[in-house]
Each structure stands twice: as structure tokens, then as C-alpha cells.
Amino acid sequence: MTITSLAGRGFAADVRGRRGFLADLLARLVAWWDERRRIARTIAELEQLSDAELADIGISRADIARVARRSVHREL
């Protein structure tokens, strides 16, 4: 009897499970990073608009971060 048989699964099953977990973790990290980057890009674009242009589209400077987060979440 080996230690792996006492655990109820073999080494190969454990490696497959970890690979799936790590792949999922990496995919979520990449998605999070992409979302943050898109939000930052949207904020930068909105901050370049004048106060009059922002008023024309119905937002103030104080609303830029909130609007950027919402617009990126809607795209997803």
C-alpha cells in the first residue's frame, strides 16, 4: 500500500486537478487585468474631454471613474 492510495486518488489525478485550478486562476487573473486596463483607458479618454464636452454627455468630472467602470462592465 502506498501513500497515494491512502489518499484515495493517485498522483496523476492530483496533478490534473491542480492544472485545472491553476488554469482557471490564471484565466481569472488575465480577465481581471484586462478589465482594469480597459477601465484605466476609458478614464484616460474621458479625462481628456473638456468640462463642456462632459456636460454635453451628461457626466461631471467626479463621475468619470464610476462611468468608466459601468461602461466596461456592460461590454462584458
Number of C-alpha atoms within 10 A of each C-alpha: 5 7 10 12 10 9 9 9 11 13 13 10 11 11 11 11 12 12 12 11 12 12 12 12 12 12 12 12 12 12 12 12 12 12 16 14 13 17 21 16 13 18 17 14 12 18 14 10 12 12 12 11 13 17 12 10 8 9 15 15 13 8 11 18 17 11 17 20 17 12 14 16 12 8 6 6
